[in-house]
Amino acid sequence: DWMNGNYIRQTPLDELVELAMPYLPTDDRELARKVIALEKERLKKLSDITEATEYFFVKQPLYAPDILVWKKATKESVAPTLTALGKVIEQYQAEWETAALENAIKAWIEKEGRGVGEVLWPLRVALSGRMASPPPFAIAEILGKSRTLARLEYAIKLAQKL
């Protein structure tokens, strides 16, 4: 696995996309390129790409509501936090790009005096359905604004049932 992971990381992205396409549920090479670039460092085998990226190819990842709660937060705080964040994202007008999203959201976190984990943990889960994933800003860039907002809405509904 270690050797194969090294081989994957050293493979040029365009070549890796061609090798990984049979493992992805899409023919969209541009989407595949973005997703593979995001996950490339974590792969040990080409077939890992299927499970590692499945949340990009489903309408909504399914997950247990309790994983939305960050270890230093309360379950009651999740829905209001995600609701406030959703409003920030909804009003966001700058370029929909990882670094710009990260700067805007982190500036809002600081301005509001919130904890980074309190906001970014449920955002990560809302977007990926997982406790471990690439940064939520990178996921949001690939998903696009409307899918990001839809996943936040779903997470808010789940959090309200906690």
Solvent accessible surface area in square Angstrom, and as a share of the most:
residue,aa,sasa,rsa
1,D,111,0.58
2,W,183,0.64
3,M,146,0.65
4,N,60,0.31
5,G,1,0.01
6,N,36,0.19
7,Y,125,0.48
8,I,2,0.01
9,R,76,0.28
10,Q,146,0.65
11,T,5,0.03
12,P,85,0.54
13,L,37,0.18
14,D,86,0.44
15,E,84,0.38
16,L,1,0.00
17,V,7,0.04
18,E,93,0.42
19,L,69,0.34
20,A,0,0.00
21,M,20,0.09
22,P,109,0.69
23,Y,85,0.32
24,L,15,0.07
25,P,93,0.59
26,T,26,0.15
27,D,136,0.70
28,D,70,0.36
29,R,119,0.43
30,E,102,0.46
31,L,39,0.19
32,A,0,0.00
33,R,89,0.33
34,K,90,0.38
35,V,0,0.00
36,I,0,0.00
37,A,51,0.39
38,L,34,0.17
39,E,5,0.02
40,K,29,0.12
41,E,112,0.50
42,R,121,0.44
43,L,2,0.01
44,K,98,0.42
45,K,94,0.40
46,L,43,0.22
47,S,54,0.35
48,D,46,0.24
49,I,0,0.00
50,T,63,0.37
51,E,129,0.58
52,A,21,0.17
53,T,0,0.00
54,E,63,0.28
55,Y,1,0.00
56,F,2,0.01
57,F,45,0.19
58,V,54,0.31
59,K,189,0.80
60,Q,35,0.16
61,P,6,0.04
62,L,149,0.74
63,Y,27,0.10
64,A,52,0.40
65,P,44,0.28
66,D,92,0.48
67,I,36,0.18
68,L,0,0.00
69,V,39,0.22
70,W,51,0.18
71,K,169,0.72
72,K,154,0.65
73,A,26,0.20
74,T,80,0.46
75,K,101,0.43
76,E,121,0.54
77,S,32,0.21
78,V,4,0.02
79,A,13,0.10
80,P,79,0.50
81,T,2,0.01
82,L,0,0.00
83,T,51,0.30
84,A,27,0.21
85,L,0,0.00
86,G,9,0.09
87,K,121,0.51
88,V,33,0.19
89,I,4,0.02
90,E,106,0.48
91,Q,133,0.59
92,Y,27,0.10
93,Q,155,0.69
94,A,65,0.50
95,E,125,0.56
96,W,52,0.18
97,E,56,0.25
98,T,38,0.22
99,A,54,0.42
100,A,28,0.22
101,L,2,0.01
102,E,54,0.24
103,N,103,0.53
104,A,32,0.25
105,I,6,0.03
106,K,81,0.34
107,A,62,0.48
108,W,27,0.09
109,I,4,0.02
110,E,146,0.66
111,K,163,0.69
112,E,84,0.38
113,G,68,0.66
114,R,66,0.24
115,G,32,0.30
116,V,81,0.46
117,G,17,0.16
118,E,42,0.19
119,V,0,0.00
120,L,23,0.12
121,W,57,0.20
122,P,2,0.01
123,L,2,0.01
124,R,53,0.19
125,V,0,0.00
126,A,0,0.00
127,L,0,0.00
128,S,1,0.01
129,G,12,0.12
130,R,57,0.21
131,M,110,0.49
132,A,83,0.64
133,S,16,0.10
134,P,1,0.01
135,P,65,0.41
136,P,4,0.03
137,F,8,0.03
138,A,11,0.09
139,I,0,0.00
140,A,5,0.04
141,E,61,0.27
142,I,26,0.13
143,L,10,0.05
144,G,21,0.20
145,K,62,0.26
146,S,86,0.56
147,R,80,0.29
148,T,0,0.00
149,L,31,0.16
150,A,54,0.42
151,R,1,0.01
152,L,2,0.01
153,E,104,0.47
154,Y,62,0.23
155,A,0,0.00
156,I,25,0.13
157,K,126,0.53
158,L,24,0.12
159,A,5,0.04
160,Q,123,0.54
161,K,159,0.67
162,L,64,0.32
